Amino acid sequence: MVFVTGGTGFLGAYLLAELVKKNELVVALKRPGSSTFNTEKLFSLKFEAEGQEQFQKIKWVDGDILDPWSLSEAMQGIKDVYHCAAEVSLRDHNPDSIINTATKGTENMVHASLVVGVEKFCHVSSVVALGKPAENYIDEECFEDFSFKNAPYSIGKHLAELQVWKAHAEGLKVVIVSPSIILGPWNYVTDGSMSMFPYIDKTSLFYTRGVMGFVDVNDVVNTMLLLMEKGPYNERFIINSENISFKDIITTIAININKPIPRIPLSYSTLKIFKLLNNIWNKQKISNTMVEHATGTHSFSNMKVKKTLSYSFIPVDKSIETTAKFYISERGRK
């Protein structure tokens, strides 16, 4: 049996769909009272008329990665674990919760895995858990050069990964994937990469000068499954399709949702002023991390996973095209 955390979230839902397609026996953890609505919507998108039938193949269990007792009970008989759950946010208004969910939650997950005899453990980390070298691309060896020391999400992911390596030293076979910004259709548009679409729908004329890595959600899921099946184990893999400027990303999204292309650059100093004004009046605070990511150059190497798996990534413009069609159709636009 396969155990998945984060199945009500973006990446976890796509993973569940692929596991079901492979006829795996899947147990998915969810917090008591949390909704599976968005995951069900995704199954309808992926399986069309058979969506509900496929969704029913998942065994949902109530629990919490911060509750070790619920994990020990839910993970009995589990062979493989995919740990996707995390509080994903580049904001810094609730740092203790973000860091604790990542660190303590992962510690509980790997401990339960060791106790019940899990064979393989796939941990979803992030490129933000890596450091930024002075030159060249960020690769898998940059973990010790961790440089996002004022960003709660980055700190949490970095510390969580340390818990996984500690469990490996105690005998757990692990795979660690570090995706860049994940793209793909998703019903929940107020956070994550989907939030770019309604934002650009309203205001497409502005762009920042930053560069960031992007990857299709299907590529992240496929590489996770391949690495868990074939190995090599006990290694870290960056999952990144392309490094692209935010100007080009915004332009591609704007074209696909029939909006004007961006033509007004926003400098670092302009964004800092905007952050100051926004945070006075708006409940949705902008963090220094968000400004730094929007204006800095962050380029990630994908050579390790491409060579290891002989893998070809979905082009980012194709991923945006697919996501834009979903975004438009969900809003009843022609």
C-alpha positions in Angstrom: 0.0 0.0 0.0 1.0 3.6 -0.6 0.5 6.4 1.9 0.2 10.1 0.7 0.1 13.3 2.8 -1.1 16.5 1.3 -3.7 14.8 -0.9 -6.1 17.7 -0.6 -3.5 20.1 -2.0 -2.3 20.8 -5.5 0.7 18.4 -5.9 -0.7 15.7 -3.7 -4.0 15.6 -5.7 -2.2 15.1 -9.0 0.0 12.4 -7.3 -3.2 10.6 -6.1 -4.6 10.6 -9.6 -1.5 9.0 -11.1 -1.3 6.4 -8.3 -5.0 5.4 -8.8 -4.3 5.2 -12.6 -1.5 2.8 -11.8 -3.9 0.7 -9.7 -2.1 1.3 -6.5 -3.8 0.8 -3.2 -3.7 4.3 -1.8 -4.2 5.6 1.7 -4.4 9.4 1.9 -4.1 11.4 5.1 -6.3 14.5 5.7 -7.0 16.7 8.7 -10.3 16.1 10.4 -12.9 18.4 8.8 -10.7 19.3 5.8 -12.4 19.2 2.4 -11.5 17.0 -0.5 -13.5 19.2 -2.9 -10.5 20.4 -5.0 -9.1 16.9 -5.3 -12.5 15.6 -6.5 -12.6 18.5 -9.1 -9.1 17.4 -10.3 -10.3 13.8 -10.7 -13.2 15.0 -12.8 -10.7 16.9 -15.0 -8.3 14.0 -15.3 -10.8 11.1 -15.6 -13.9 13.0 -16.9 -17.1 10.9 -16.5 -15.2 8.3 -14.4 -13.8 10.9 -12.0 -16.0 10.1 -9.0 -15.5 6.3 -9.5 -11.7 6.7 -9.5 -11.8 9.1 -6.6 -13.6 6.5 -4.5 -10.7 4.1 -4.8 -8.7 6.3 -2.4 -9.0 5.3 1.3 -9.1 8.6 3.2 -8.0 8.6 6.9 -8.3 11.4 9.3 -5.1 12.5 11.0 -2.4 15.2 11.2 1.3 15.2 10.5 1.7 17.1 13.8 0.0 14.2 15.7 2.4 11.2 15.8 -0.3 8.9 17.3 -2.6 9.4 14.3 0.3 8.7 11.9 1.3 5.4 13.6 -2.2 4.1 13.3 -2.9 5.3 9.8 0.4 3.9 8.4 0.1 0.3 9.4 0.9 -2.0 6.5 2.3 0.8 4.3 5.2 0.1 2.0 5.8 3.5 0.3 5.2 7.0 1.6 4.9 10.2 -0.4 5.1 13.2 1.9 3.6 16.2 0.1 2.0 18.0 3.0 3.3 21.5 3.9 2.1 25.0 4.7 3.2 26.7 1.4 3.6 30.4 1.7 6.3 33.0 0.9 4.6 35.4 3.3 6.1 35.8 6.8 3.1 36.7 8.9 3.0 33.4 10.7 6.6 32.1 10.7 6.3 29.7 13.6 3.4 27.8 12.1 5.1 27.5 8.7 8.4 26.3 10.1 6.8 24.0 12.7 4.5 22.3 10.2 7.4 21.5 7.9 10.0 20.5 10.5 7.9 18.8 13.2 5.5 17.3 10.7 8.3 15.8 8.7 10.0 14.5 11.9 6.8 12.8 12.9 6.4 11.3 9.4 9.9 9.8 9.1 9.7 8.5 12.7 6.4 6.7 12.0 7.8 5.3 8.8 10.7 3.8 10.7 8.4 2.4 13.4 6.0 0.7 11.0 8.7 -0.6 8.6 8.1 1.6 5.5 10.4 0.5 2.6 10.7 3.8 0.7 10.0 7.4 1.6 9.6 10.3 -0.9 9.9 13.7 0.6 8.8 16.8 -1.4 11.3 19.5 -0.5 11.8 22.7 -2.6 14.4 24.6 -4.5 14.1 27.2 -1.7 15.8 24.8 0.7 19.0 25.2 -1.4 21.5 27.9 -1.3 22.3 30.4 -4.0 26.0 30.3 -5.3 27.7 33.5 -6.4 27.9 32.2 -10.0 26.4 29.4 -12.1 23.2 27.5 -11.6 21.8 26.3 -8.3 22.2 22.5 -8.2 21.7 19.6 -5.8 25.0 20.3 -4.0 24.0 23.8 -2.8 22.2 22.5 0.3 25.0 23.5 2.6 25.1 27.0 1.1 21.5 27.7 2.3 20.9 31.4 1.8 17.2 32.2 2.5 17.7 32.5 6.2 15.0 35.1 6.7 12.2 33.3 4.9 10.0 31.0 7.0 9.0 28.7 4.2 12.6 28.2 3.1 13.8 27.6 6.6 11.1 25.1 7.2 11.9 23.2 4.1 15.6 23.2 4.8 15.1 21.9 8.4 12.5 19.3 7.2 15.0 17.9 4.8 17.5 17.5 7.6 15.0 15.3 9.4 14.7 13.1 6.3 18.5 12.7 6.1 18.6 11.9 9.8 16.0 9.1 9.2 18.0 7.8 6.3 21.0 7.5 8.6 18.7 5.4 10.8 17.9 3.0 7.9 15.1 4.6 5.9 15.4 4.5 2.1 14.6 8.0 0.8 14.1 10.0 -2.3 14.1 13.8 -2.1 12.6 16.0 -4.8 13.1 19.7 -4.9 10.6 21.3 -7.4 10.8 24.9 -8.6 7.5 26.8 -9.1 4.9 24.2 -10.0 2.4 25.0 -12.8 -0.8 23.3 -13.8 -4.6 23.5 -13.6 -6.0 23.8 -10.1 -9.4 24.9 -8.8 -8.0 26.9 -5.9 -6.7 30.2 -7.4 -6.0 32.4 -4.4 -2.5 30.9 -3.6 0.4 29.2 -5.4 1.1 29.5 -9.1 -2.6 29.6 -10.0 -2.8 33.0 -8.3 -0.8 34.5 -11.1 -3.7 34.0 -13.5 -6.4 36.1 -11.8 -3.8 38.7 -11.0 -2.6 39.0 -14.6 -6.3 38.9 -15.7 -6.8 42.1 -13.7 -3.4 43.8 -14.1 -1.1 42.5 -16.9 0.9 45.6 -17.8 3.5 45.3 -15.0 6.4 43.0 -14.7 9.4 42.4 -12.5 13.0 41.7 -13.7 13.5 38.5 -11.8 14.2 35.0 -13.1 12.9 31.8 -11.6 12.5 28.1 -12.4 9.2 26.7 -13.4 7.9 23.1 -13.9 4.7 21.4 -14.9 2.9 19.5 -12.0 2.8 16.3 -14.2 6.6 16.4 -14.5 7.0 16.6 -10.7 4.6 13.6 -10.2 6.2 11.6 -13.0 9.7 12.0 -11.7 8.6 11.2 -8.1 7.1 7.9 -9.3 10.0 7.0 -11.5 12.6 7.7 -8.7 10.6 5.7 -6.2 10.3 2.8 -8.6 13.9 2.8 -10.0 16.0 4.9 -7.8 18.8 5.9 -7.2 17.7 6.3 -3.6 19.1 8.5 -0.8 19.7 11.4 -3.2 18.2 14.8 -3.9 16.9 15.8 -7.3 16.0 19.3 -8.5 12.8 19.1 -10.6 12.8 22.1 -12.9 11.8 22.5 -16.6 13.1 25.9 -17.5 14.5 29.1 -15.9 12.4 32.0 -17.3 12.1 35.7 -16.6 8.9 36.9 -14.9 8.4 39.2 -17.9 8.3 36.2 -20.2 6.0 34.3 -17.8 3.6 37.2 -17.5 3.7 37.7 -21.3 2.9 34.1 -22.0 0.0 34.0 -19.5 -1.4 37.4 -20.8 -1.4 36.1 -24.4 -3.2 32.9 -23.4 -5.9 34.7 -21.5 -6.3 37.5 -24.1 -4.8 40.3 -22.0 -2.3 43.1 -23.0 1.3 42.0 -22.7 3.4 43.6 -19.9 5.4 46.7 -20.7 6.1 48.5 -17.4 9.0 47.2 -15.4 8.9 47.4 -11.6 12.3 47.9 -10.0 13.4 46.5 -6.6 13.1 50.0 -5.0 9.6 50.4 -6.5 8.5 47.1 -5.1 9.8 48.0 -1.7 7.7 51.2 -1.7 4.7 49.2 -2.9 5.3 46.6 -0.2 5.4 49.3 2.5 2.1 50.9 1.3 0.4 47.6 0.7 1.2 46.3 4.2 -0.3 49.4 5.8 -3.7 49.0 4.1 -4.0 45.4 3.0 -4.5 42.2 5.0 -2.5 40.2 2.4 1.0 41.3 3.4 3.9 41.3 1.0 7.1 39.9 2.5 10.7 40.7 1.8 11.1 37.2 0.4 8.4 37.9 -2.2 10.2 41.0 -3.3 13.6 39.3 -3.5 12.1 36.4 -5.5 10.4 38.7 -7.9 13.5 40.8 -8.6 16.4 38.3 -8.2 17.9 35.8 -10.6 17.4 32.2 -9.4 18.4 29.6 -12.0 18.3 25.9 -11.3 20.0 23.0 -13.0 17.9 20.0 -14.0 20.8 18.0 -15.5 20.9 15.4 -12.7 17.3 14.2 -13.0 17.4 14.5 -16.9 20.5 12.3 -17.0 19.4 9.8 -14.3 16.0 9.2 -15.8 16.6 10.2 -19.5 13.7 12.5 -18.8 12.2 15.2 -21.1 10.3 18.0 -19.4 7.0 19.6 -20.6 7.8 23.1 -22.0 6.7 25.9 -19.7 4.7 27.6 -22.5 2.7 24.4 -23.0 2.0 24.1 -19.3 0.8 27.7 -19.2 -1.4 27.1 -22.3 -3.1 24.1 -20.6 -3.5 26.0 -17.3 -4.9 29.1 -19.1 -7.5 27.0 -20.9 -8.6 25.6 -17.6 -8.7 29.0 -16.0 -10.8 30.5 -18.8 -13.2 27.5 -18.9 -13.8 27.7 -15.1 -14.9 31.3 -15.5 -17.2 30.6 -18.4 -15.2 32.8 -20.7 -14.9 32.2 -24.5 
